[in-house]
């Protein structure tokens, strides 16, 4: 009997890590998506280079099944990330279900992972931009917890900006480094078995130090 892939779960083809470009923002909480992409690129021996058409650092390879696999770090600054994602999306004629966005989440404890097939932006400016440019929120995302800052309502906005653009404390850095490794495992599992299978295995998991 000949089998087909008709029922095969959708797997990502474009992996997008969110962050802000430049040394000033390197290794800050808001740039955790960049770090995951950098780690994947290193693991897969992919060279990321600046691509003006795609407004980001870009690289590609083939998955074990022969499918094209694209890595992207938008260099548009966070609140315009959708411009870069849309450029790649259109060029390669992708489906929303083939785009996996990786980014930070203050509502999760530091180092915790959460995969979803769709959802709102949750106040994240990078995700707001991507949802706007793709015209849908029905695309997968992997969130990494960076925890929320403790502050009064009066100081909330300024404190949030300071928090996400700040760097991790040494003890937090150890957790985040472990979380990046765990995120890489989750991505690789998603490529082999699909997002839904990865959700059941990795959702709620926290990095162990």
Backbone torsions as a table, in degrees:
resi	resn	phi	psi	omega
1	UNK	NA	136.7	179.0
2	UNK	-89.3	127.6	178.7
3	UNK	-96.5	154.8	178.0
4	UNK	-123.3	171.4	178.6
5	UNK	-99.5	17.4	-174.8
6	UNK	-58.7	-36.1	-177.0
7	UNK	-98.0	5.5	-178.6
8	UNK	-65.0	138.9	-179.9
9	UNK	-68.3	145.3	178.5
10	UNK	-64.3	139.3	177.6
11	UNK	-122.5	151.3	-177.7
12	UNK	-65.5	145.5	172.8
13	UNK	-118.4	-25.7	176.8
14	UNK	-120.0	119.0	177.7
15	UNK	-106.4	117.9	-176.2
16	UNK	-114.4	124.7	173.0
17	UNK	-106.2	131.5	-176.6
18	UNK	-95.3	147.6	178.7
19	UNK	176.9	-173.6	175.8
20	UNK	-114.4	139.8	-178.6
21	UNK	-76.4	157.8	174.1
22	UNK	103.2	152.0	-177.1
23	UNK	-59.7	-32.5	-178.5
24	UNK	-56.3	-33.8	-174.9
25	UNK	-103.2	1.8	-177.0
26	UNK	-60.0	129.6	176.4
27	UNK	64.2	21.8	172.4
28	UNK	-82.7	168.6	-177.7
29	UNK	-60.2	-38.9	-176.7
30	UNK	-70.9	-12.6	-176.2
31	UNK	-103.9	18.0	-178.1
32	UNK	-62.4	-31.1	177.3
33	UNK	-63.2	-40.8	175.8
34	UNK	-58.6	-43.5	-176.6
35	UNK	-64.3	-38.3	178.4
36	UNK	-64.3	-44.2	179.1
37	UNK	-63.4	-43.1	178.0
38	UNK	-59.5	-40.8	-179.2
39	UNK	-67.2	-41.4	176.9
40	UNK	-63.3	-43.0	-179.8
41	UNK	-60.8	-41.8	178.5
42	UNK	-65.3	-44.6	-178.5
43	UNK	-63.0	-36.6	-176.0
44	UNK	-97.9	4.8	-179.4
45	UNK	56.7	45.3	177.1
46	UNK	-103.8	129.3	176.3
47	UNK	-89.3	122.1	177.1
48	UNK	-91.6	127.3	179.5
49	UNK	-128.2	155.0	179.5
50	UNK	-70.0	130.7	-179.4
51	UNK	-125.0	112.5	-175.8
52	UNK	-68.1	-35.0	178.7
53	UNK	-59.9	-40.5	-175.7
54	UNK	-94.9	-2.2	178.5
55	UNK	52.7	49.2	-179.7
56	UNK	-174.0	175.5	171.1
57	UNK	-88.0	129.6	-163.6
58	UNK	-137.2	145.1	173.5
59	UNK	-157.5	157.6	178.9
60	UNK	-145.3	158.7	178.6
61	UNK	-152.5	-166.9	175.0
62	UNK	-119.9	139.7	176.5
63	UNK	-73.7	173.7	-179.5
64	UNK	-62.2	-23.5	178.8
65	UNK	-91.0	1.2	178.3
66	UNK	92.2	0.6	-180.0
67	UNK	-76.7	145.6	175.3
68	UNK	-63.9	138.2	-179.9
69	UNK	-132.8	123.0	-172.4
70	UNK	-116.4	134.5	173.8
71	UNK	-110.4	138.5	-176.8
72	UNK	-143.5	132.7	169.9
73	UNK	-122.3	102.0	-179.6
74	UNK	-59.3	139.8	177.4
75	UNK	-110.6	25.8	-176.4
76	UNK	-89.8	-0.5	-164.6
77	UNK	73.8	154.2	-166.6
78	UNK	-53.2	-48.0	-171.2
79	UNK	-75.8	1.5	174.2
80	UNK	-123.0	21.6	-177.2
81	UNK	-56.8	-31.6	-177.7
82	UNK	-61.7	-28.9	178.9
83	UNK	-61.4	-45.7	-178.9
84	UNK	-67.4	-46.3	-179.5
85	UNK	-61.5	-42.4	-179.3
86	UNK	-64.6	-36.6	180.0
87	UNK	-62.1	-44.4	178.3
88	UNK	-70.3	-41.9	-180.0
89	UNK	-55.1	-46.4	-178.7
90	UNK	-72.3	-42.0	-176.3
91	UNK	-60.9	-41.5	-177.6
92	UNK	-97.3	3.6	177.0
93	UNK	52.8	55.1	-177.6
94	UNK	-88.0	164.5	170.5
95	UNK	-99.2	151.4	177.4
96	UNK	-54.2	-36.2	-178.9
97	UNK	-66.8	-11.7	-179.3
98	UNK	-97.0	4.8	-179.9
99	UNK	-107.9	121.5	176.1
100	UNK	-113.5	118.7	-178.4
101	UNK	-103.4	132.6	-176.7
102	UNK	-117.0	126.2	-174.5
103	UNK	-159.5	173.3	-177.0
104	UNK	-83.9	152.5	178.4
105	UNK	-142.0	117.9	179.4
106	UNK	-71.7	-20.0	-176.1
107	UNK	-84.2	-1.4	176.1
108	UNK	-108.6	143.8	175.3
109	UNK	-58.1	151.6	-176.3
110	UNK	-58.9	128.7	178.1
111	UNK	89.4	-3.0	180.0
112	UNK	-88.2	143.2	179.8
113	UNK	-105.0	148.5	172.1
114	UNK	-148.9	121.1	176.4
115	UNK	-100.8	140.1	175.2
116	UNK	-141.5	151.6	177.7
117	UNK	-83.2	-21.3	-179.8
118	UNK	-165.8	178.9	177.7
119	UNK	149.0	173.8	-179.6
120	UNK	-77.6	175.3	179.2
121	UNK	-73.7	-22.5	179.8
122	UNK	61.4	27.8	179.1
123	UNK	86.0	-0.7	-178.8
124	UNK	-84.6	120.7	-174.0
125	UNK	-64.6	-35.6	177.8
126	UNK	-63.3	-42.8	179.3
127	UNK	-69.9	-35.4	175.6
128	UNK	-57.9	-43.6	-178.5
129	UNK	-66.3	-43.2	-179.0
130	UNK	-65.8	-44.3	178.3
131	UNK	-59.6	-41.9	179.2
132	UNK	-63.5	-44.3	-176.2
133	UNK	-75.9	-31.2	177.6
134	UNK	-85.5	-17.7	179.4
135	UNK	74.0	17.9	179.5
136	UNK	-159.2	155.3	172.6
137	UNK	-108.9	10.2	-178.2
138	UNK	-91.1	67.3	173.1
139	UNK	-143.0	149.8	-175.2
140	UNK	-69.0	154.7	176.1
141	UNK	-148.2	148.1	175.8
142	UNK	-120.2	117.5	-178.6
143	UNK	-105.4	140.8	176.2
144	UNK	-116.5	127.6	-177.7
145	UNK	-70.0	134.5	174.4
146	UNK	-121.0	1.7	-179.3
147	UNK	65.6	160.5	-176.9
148	UNK	-101.8	146.4	177.2
149	UNK	-76.4	145.8	176.6
150	UNK	-89.4	117.8	-177.4
151	UNK	-158.1	165.4	177.0
152	UNK	-79.9	160.0	180.0
153	UNK	-60.0	-36.3	-177.4
154	UNK	-62.8	-33.4	-177.2
155	UNK	-101.5	7.7	-168.1
156	UNK	-57.4	-53.3	-174.1
157	UNK	-59.9	-47.5	-179.6
158	UNK	-64.6	-39.5	-178.4
159	UNK	-67.5	-38.1	179.3
160	UNK	-63.1	-46.4	179.1
161	UNK	-59.8	-46.2	179.2
162	UNK	-61.6	-37.7	-178.6
163	UNK	-67.5	-52.0	-174.6
164	UNK	-71.2	-26.8	179.7
165	UNK	-93.2	3.3	177.3
166	UNK	-91.0	167.3	-179.6
167	UNK	-95.6	159.1	-179.5
168	UNK	-72.9	143.7	171.7
169	UNK	-67.2	158.7	-177.2
170	UNK	-53.2	-41.4	180.0
171	UNK	-70.2	-34.4	176.3
172	UNK	-68.7	-36.5	-178.0
173	UNK	-59.7	-38.4	178.6
174	UNK	-62.6	-41.4	179.6
175	UNK	-66.1	-43.6	-178.2
176	UNK	-65.7	-40.4	178.0
177	UNK	-60.0	-40.9	177.3
178	UNK	-68.0	-36.2	179.3
179	UNK	-66.5	-35.9	178.1
180	UNK	-63.8	-42.2	176.5
181	UNK	-62.3	-42.4	178.7
182	UNK	-65.2	-39.3	177.6
183	UNK	-62.6	-40.2	177.4
184	UNK	-61.3	-41.1	177.6
185	UNK	-61.4	-42.7	-179.1
186	UNK	-64.6	-40.2	178.5
187	UNK	-64.8	-46.5	-178.9
188	UNK	-63.5	-37.6	176.1
189	UNK	-64.9	-40.2	177.9
190	UNK	-60.1	-37.8	-179.4
191	UNK	-69.0	-31.3	-179.0
192	UNK	-85.0	-41.4	-168.9
193	UNK	-118.7	-7.2	-178.3
194	UNK	97.8	158.0	-176.5
195	UNK	-62.8	-43.5	-174.9
196	UNK	-62.2	-41.3	177.4
197	UNK	-64.3	-39.1	178.9
198	UNK	-65.8	-36.8	178.4
199	UNK	-57.7	-45.6	-176.8
200	UNK	-67.0	-25.8	-177.2
201	UNK	-91.7	-35.6	-170.5
202	UNK	-108.8	-18.6	-176.9
203	UNK	-62.8	131.7	179.2
204	UNK	86.1	-8.4	179.9
205	UNK	-73.2	141.0	177.4
206	UNK	-114.6	146.1	-179.8
207	UNK	-65.4	135.8	176.8
208	UNK	-100.5	133.8	-178.7
209	UNK	-108.1	NA	NA
